[in-house]
Each structure stands twice: as structure tokens, then as C-alpha cells.
Amino acid sequence: MKEFIRHFRTHFVHYLIFSIVVFFVLFSHVYSDFLATQRHGITFWTALFDGHPLRFYEYCMPGGPGYHYGGGVVSQGEASCAYDFTFYLFFAIWNFPLWLIEQFFHINTQAYIPFIVWGKLMMLAALLGCGSLFVRCYHLLMEEKAHPDESQQSSLWLDDSGLYLMLISSLFFTAYSLTSANYDILNTFFMLLGLYLFMKNRRWGFIAAFAVSASLKYFGILLFVPLLLLKEKNVLKILRDTVLMLSLSVLEKIIFTTSSVSSLQETSGGYFLGLVQNASLGGTISFLGIGNVSLFFILIAGICLYAYATPKENVSAQQAVYISAACWIAFCFFIPLNPYWMVLVTPFLLLVALTGSDRPGLLLLLELIFTVTFYLAYSIKVPHVISGYNCLGMLLYYLLTVPILGGNW
């Protein structure tokens, strides 16, 4: 702790600047999807105390028993639940104080900026957790590189506080996790936790972390399968561990089968199937006369074959990071992206940049160029994520809509 405080003092100005930016973006902007999901989390408590927790998905449907408010700072709540229950459990626990406030004072908490910011603080907590796991993974990688059997010696060129700040101040993290309050940062946390536990050879923790990740969104499967193949060569154990990883998502679907069929069809299972369909259409090539084959699937299959063919005794933490980054690069190249999904990719690319070369500064420069270019390009292509509409009712709206500036968004 004393060492971290010393590092913090060294980077005090940087942390101060970052804190000012965080304060501004938390109050200035919010994405409507976040507001809908926050409302669903609040609604869970209504369903629970009404004695109908298994009807949670029905409660969240427009016109459902728990549909009390249709307004708020930004129009929200019009969409039914789109994910497995794990997502809403996190939002329910974090926003329980807001449900209490609504019960006692009979107000819509989403009509007040401070209560929205309270919800966004969960993304900040997840971001800080990602920073901590990122630093731990970095140290494990550097310890491995410094092993006497390794020909290449390397030393830490950034202290912990500098590493921490490097990740949490990434443009993708601040732009999408804090400004837009994109909740994929929760998934990033559990994938980083799974990677860390993989490096520590904690098999069951690794499976549990990715089980939570998969029940949030199925992105975690993209990393789990090749990482599992890297360590495990027994086919029956591979199948067992994969089933265990998917068990939480499957269990939730079984538990909520009493809910509305129409709402269940919109949960992450159907969403994932649509994503797979998009993957099959992205970057196709004619193969052996059998028709078009997805380049994405070819690359992922190649990564999995490489992982499985690697002898267990040759497996390293660095390989795990390379494989994770390769999967995400294939994802970025061949899957139609929502820009805020880049919060899933950033930590793995940074780990490669920091540990995969004797010249990390060059790789970090390339990562910065990629980050800024991607952000600007997708701000033009997908403007609704950062549009002025998402500032309605937030601090930036009041700052920029005074009469002298003109006022309509």
C-alpha cells in the first residue's frame, strides 16, 4: 500500500487531470441503452417484493406490471430485457438505493442527474477493477520473461500506478465506459479475471470467471475455448469444462422459462446467434469448391488448432495473451462492430504492446494511432453513440443550450 501511495504521488498531476475528465464525462452524457438497463435493474426489486421474481422479464416489458415510468432524463425503458439475468442482477444490486428512494418519495429517480450518475459509477468501479487486474497480469507476464531459462531479459519500465493509469485513461475506456456508460466493461472485468486466474493455474476459478462473463454476453466464449485448449488436451475434460462454463447462462434460461416467451426470445442467446450469423457473412472466401467460408471462422479455428497442438509443458502466460489478442483482432476485422465493444479489446492489445516486444513504446504509439483513428471513424459511422441526443437533460445539455448559443439538439 505504501508503494502504491508513493507511485500515486509521482503521478498526482496525471490522476488529477484524469479525475477532472471523469467528473465531467460522468455528468455530461449518457447512452439511452444504459438508462433502459438501469430501469430494468430497479424493476427487479418491484418484481421481487411483489412476490413474482420469476416474472421479472414480464415486469420489464412496456406496459408490464413493473413499468411505472416512461420518461426520465433521456427517453428510456421502451425496450424489453435483452440479456441473461446476470446483467440485471448487477444493476439491481447497485441501484437498490434508487428503488428505495422511489418507494419512499414516489419519484422517478431517472429524472435527476445525480441518480443517473450513481448508476454510471458502477462502470467506474468496474473500470478501476479492470485496472487492478491489468497490472496483476502485467506483473505475471514480466516475471515469466525474467525467468532464468528465458534468453531475453526484461525489466519493468512503468511502475504500478503508471500502468494503472495507462489502461483506465484509454480513450476507448473513457469514451465508452464512462461517457456512454456502456456496461460491456463488466464483461471485460470478468474476462481479465479469467485470464489472470488462467495464468495462476487456477482451473476452477478460470471456469467460474468465464461462466459469469458468458452469462453477461457470450463474448467470453471467444477467449475461453482457445485458452482451455491451450491447457487441456483431454477431449472429455474439454467438453466438461465448456459445459460448466455455459451452465450459469443455461440455468438462468431454465429458471426464467415461466416468463414471457416473447421477452426470452430477445435475451442474449438470440442476440448471440445473430452475431454468429453476421460472423459467417463477414469476410468470406471460396474454399475447396464447397462455397463461401467465413474468414473469421477459419482464423478462430486456426487459433484453436494451434492452442490444442501446443504441448502442455510449453504453455506460457505470454501465449495466452497472444491468443486472446489474436481472437479479438479477428473479431474486429470480420464482425460488424458496435464501437463500444472496443472496451473488450483494449486491455489485451495493451498487454501485447507492453510485454510482447523490447520496444513497447513503438507498439504503444501504434495502439494510440489505432485507437484515435478507430474512434474518429466510428464517431462518423455510428454517431448515435456520442450524439448530442445523449446529452439531453445532462450537464452538457444545460451548458450548451443557453439562448446565446441556440438551444435545440
N, C-alpha and C positions, 0 to 999 in steps of 0.2 A: 504493500500500500504506500509506503514511504517513497519507493522508487517511482510509482505512478504519479505521486504528487510532485516529485521533482521534475518528471517529464512534463507534467501539466504546466508547471511554472515556465518551463522552457518554451512551450508553445502557447503561452497565455494569450498573446495577441491573436493568433490564429483561431483559438477557441472562442475568443470574444467576437471576432468577425463572424464566425460560423453561427454563434448563438444569436446574433442580431439578425442574420439571414433567416434562421429557423423561426424566430419570433415573427418576422414579417410574413413568411410564407404560410405559417400556420393560420394566421388571421386573415390572409388576403384572398384565399382561393380555395374552393372545394369542388370535387367532382361529384356529379349527381349520383353515380353508382354507389359511392360511399354513403351518401345520405340514405339511400334506399336500404342498404345493408345495415346501417346503424339502426334504422327504424325496425327492421326485422329482429335485430338483437333485443331491442326494447320490448317488442311484441311478445317475445318468448315468455317473459315474466307474466304477461297478461294471460297467455295460454296456460302456463303452469298454475297460477293461482286461481284460475277458473276451473282447474281440475282436468284440463284437456291437453297435456303436454304433447301427446301423440298426434294431435290435430294442429300442431304448430304451423305446418305448411298451409293449411287452410286459413288459419288466422291471418297469415301474411298476404293472402290474395286480396286484390282490390275488392272492396265490398264484403270481405270476410269478417268474422266476429271481432278480430283484434284490430281492424282497420279504422282507427279513430281519427287520424289526421291526414289530410291530403296536401297540406301546404308546407310551410317552413321557409327557411331562408332561400332554398332552391327547390323547385318542384321535385318531389321525391315520393317514394312509396307506391308508385304506379305499377311496378314490376313485381311478379311473384318471386319467391325464392329460387335462385338459380344454382345453388351449390349443395353439397352434403352438409349435414348438421354441424360438423366440427367448426366450420366457419362461423356459424351463428352462435355457437356456444361461447367462442372467444368474445364476440361482440356483445352477447348477453351479459357475461360476467363483468366486462369492462364498463358497460353502460347501465348496470343495475342502479347506480345512484340517480340516473336520469329517470328511470321508471318510477322510483320512489318520489322524486320531485313532481312528476306528472300526476301521480296518485294523490299527493297531498295538496298541490296547488292548482290542479286542473288546468295546466297549460301545455302547450306544445313546446317542448324543450328545443326542437329544431328550428324554432323561430328566433332563437337567441344565439349570437355568435359564440359566447363563452362555452355553451354546452356542446356546440359542434366541435370547437377546439378541443374540448375534453375527449371526444371520440377520436379526434386525429392524434391525440397524444399516445394512443395505443400503437400507432405506426411509428412514432418516435421511439417508444420503448423497444419495439421490435428492431428498429434500425440500430439502436445502441447495443442490443443483444447480438446483432449480426457483426458489429464492430469487434466485440469481445471474442466471438468465435473465430473471426478472421485473423486476429492477432495470434490466437492459440494455434490455428492451422499453420500460420506462417512459421511459428517457432518450431513446430514439429518437422516441417519441411527443411528448415535450416539446420536443425540438429542432425537430420538424416544426411544432408550434404556434407556436414562436417565430420562424419564418421571416418575413422582411420582407414577403413577399407576403400574409401572413395578417393579417387585420384584428384578430384577438383575440390579445393578448399574454398570455403566461402565464409564471410562474416556478416553479422547484422549491420546493415548500413542505415537503418532507421530505428529509432527507439520505439517502444510500445505506443507511446502517445502519438507519435508521428504516423505510425501505421494505422492506428485507430482513426485518426483524423482524415487520413487519405481515403479510407473507404466511406466513412459516413458523410464526407463532404463531396463525394462523387456527384456529378451533375445529374445522372440518372436517379440517384437516391433522393437528392433534394427536390428535383423537379417532379418526380412521380410519387414517391412515398410520402413526402411532407406537403408539397403544394397540392397535388391532386388527391392526396390521402388514399393512394392505391394500396389495397390490402394484400397484394401479392408479396409484399415484404414479409408477411407471416410465413408464407411458403419458403421464401429464401432463408429465413431463420432456421427452419427445421431441416432444410437440405444441407445447410452449412453444419448444423449439429450432427446430421447423419454422416457427413464427410469426416468431421472431427472424430467421431466415435469409430468410424472405419479405420482411420489412421491409428487409433489407440487399440485396435483389435478387440473392440467390444461388440461382439456379433449381435447380441440381443438388443442392445441399445441402438445400434445401427438400424436394425429392422424396425424398432419402435419409432424412431425419429422419422423414417421414411413412411411408416404407416400413417402417422399424423399428417405428413406432407401430402400423401396421396388422397387423404380424406378432405384436405383443403381444396386442392386441384391436382389433377393427375400428372402434372409436370414432373413430379418426383420419380415416376416410373422411368423416365428418360435417363436418369442417372443411376437409379437403384440397380437395374438389370445388369449393365456392364460392370458396375462396381462389384456386385455379387459374383459375377462370372470371373472377375479378377482373383477373388479369394477362394471360391468354392468350385470344385470340379466334379463333385458327385451330383448326377442329374436329379436323383430323388431329393437330395437336400436343397438343390436349387429350386425345385418345384415347391417344396415345403416352405422355404423362406419367402418365396414370391407370394404364395397363398397367405402366409402370415402378414406380409406387408399390406396386402389388399383387404385383409379381414375387417379392419375398422370401417372402411368405406362400405363393404358388403353388409356388415352388421347394422350400420345406420340405415341402409336402404331397407333391410328386413324389418327393423323396428318401426319405420315410418310408412310401412305398406298400408296402414289403416288410414293414412292421409289421402288427400285428393290425388287421383291418378294424374290429372292434368298438370298439377304442380310438380309431381315427382318426375314426370317426363322432362321437365326443364332443369333437373338437377345435373350435377357435374358429369354423370355418366353419358347423357345425351350430348352434352357440350363436348366431352372428350371424343366421342365418336365423330362429331362434326370436324373436330381438329384433325383426327386421323384421316378423314376423307380429304381435307384440304392438303394434308401432307402427301397423299397419294397423287394429287394433281400438281403439286409444286415441283418443278424441275424434273420432267420425265425424259426418258431416253429409250429408244428401241433396243431390245435386248434379246439376242438369240432367236429372233424371228417369232417370239411369243407375244409381241406387242409392247406397249409402253410400260416402263417400270420406273417407279419413283426413285430419283437420286437420293432423296432423304433416307428412304428405307435401305437403299444399298449402302450408304455411308454408316448408318446405325448398325446394320448387320455386320459390316466390316469391323467396326469398333468392338462389337460383341465377340466376334470370332477372334480378334486379337487378344481381348481380355481373357477369353476361355483358353486360348493356346499358350498364354504366359504361365510358366511353371510357378507354383505357389511360392517356392523358395526365392524366386526372383522378383516378387511383387514389392513395390515400393510406394511410399506415400506420394512421391512425385508423379508416378504413373497414374495414380488415382486422380490427381489434379489435372493432368494432361487429358485423360479420358473424359473427365467431367467437362472441361473446356471444349474438347472436340465435339461432344454431343451438343453443346449449346451453340457452337459455331454452325454446325449442320442445321440446327433448329432455326437460327437467324437467317441463313441463306435460303432455305427452301420452304419455310412456313410463313403464310401471311401473318404478319406481326401486328399486335397491338403494341404501341410504343412503350407503354408502362410495363410490359413483360421484361424489359431490359434490366429491371431490378433483380430478376432471377439470374441473369448472366454475369453482371458486373463483378461480383466477388471472385468468381472462378477465373475470369480473364485477368484480374489484378494479381491473383496468386501466381498465375503463369508468368506475368510480366515481372513480378518481384523475385521469383525463385528460379525461373527457367533459363536464366542467362547470366553471364558475368557482366553484362551491360544493361541492368534493369532500367536505367534512365532512358535509354533509347526505346525500349518496349513500352515504358510508361508514356513517353511522348506519342508513340503510335496509338496507344489506348486513348489518350486525350483527344487526338485528332479524330479518331473513330467516334468517340463519344459526342463531341461537339457537332460533327458532320451529321451523325445519325439524328441527334436531337433537332437540329435545324431542318433537316429534310422531312422528318415526321411531323414537325410543327406545321409544315406547309401541307403535307399529305393528309394528316389526321388532326385538323385544327381544333376539333371539338374538345379534345382532352385539356387544352390550355386556353380555351377561348374565353372572351370576356363574359360570356353567359355564366361561366362557373364562378365568377366573382360577384354575382348578384347577391346583395344582402350582406356580403362580407366586407372587410375593412377597405379593400382596394376599391370596391364599388363606391363607397362614400367619399373616398379621397379623389376619385377621378370623375365623379358625376356632379360636381358642383356647377352651378349655372354658367360660370365664366368659361368652363371647358366644354359645355354642351353636355347632355346628360344621358343619352339613350345608348343602351348596349344591345 
